Amino acid sequence: MLLSNQYQAALGGVGGQGIITMSEIIGEAAMRADIPVTSSETHGMAQRGGSVVVQIKLGKSKVSPTIAEGQADLLVALEAAEVLRYIRLIKPNGAVIANTIRLVPPSYTQSRREYPDLGQISHMVQKFTDNFVYVDTDAVLREIPEIRSPNIPMLGAIGEVWDRTATFPITSSLLLTTIKDRWPDWSDLNSRAFMAGQKQIPALLTAI
């Protein structure tokens, strides 16, 4: 299925949160929907909690796989403050989904610098878009302790946003099927975590 326009999404966070796996699920779901996928990833010291970002373009692309400033349709941050690192990528009124988890780097603790809280992050994000929501994956992981990574509930949140656009070919159902096929032994637990992430997206958030 062809997209009428290329769709661009950026996934940011820190090493160990499952961002690369998350991007692989999206890429596989896109291929199942016959959508061309172009992606690039950047990470430094990912195994030690360094910043990680994957930029994904869905649809035919004749240019660089990286996203130009102000062109991303969707920005997802698995660590709350990481959304600020990439917020300039988002287009006007693009959708932004941020995890409530804050992982304060040792450099902030050692230097006694203030790490932004959720209110400060919201204030800065809203300078770029009002189409913004937090997802409390900690609550999901407490409810389903067997799931240890926030990426499954965040994929559920992404799927819910995409379901808001009737013509978008990657549905939450397709994402969940891709997850189930990848980890069949964890099908029930992953389904619960995915749907819990879906439920955290309020009606006011829309995709474009």
Secondary structure as UniProt FT lines:
FT   STRAND          7..14
FT   TURN            15..16
FT   HELIX           19..32
FT   TURN            33..34
FT   STRAND          37..43
FT   HELIX           46..48
FT   STRAND          51..58
FT   TURN            69..70
FT   STRAND          72..77
FT   TURN            80..81
FT   HELIX           82..86
FT   HELIX           87..89
FT   STRAND          90..99
FT   HELIX           106..111
FT   HELIX           118..125
FT   TURN            126..128
FT   STRAND          132..135
FT   HELIX           137..143
FT   TURN            145..146
FT   HELIX           151..163
FT   TURN            166..167
FT   HELIX           172..182
FT   HELIX           184..186
FT   HELIX           187..199
FT   TURN            203..204
//
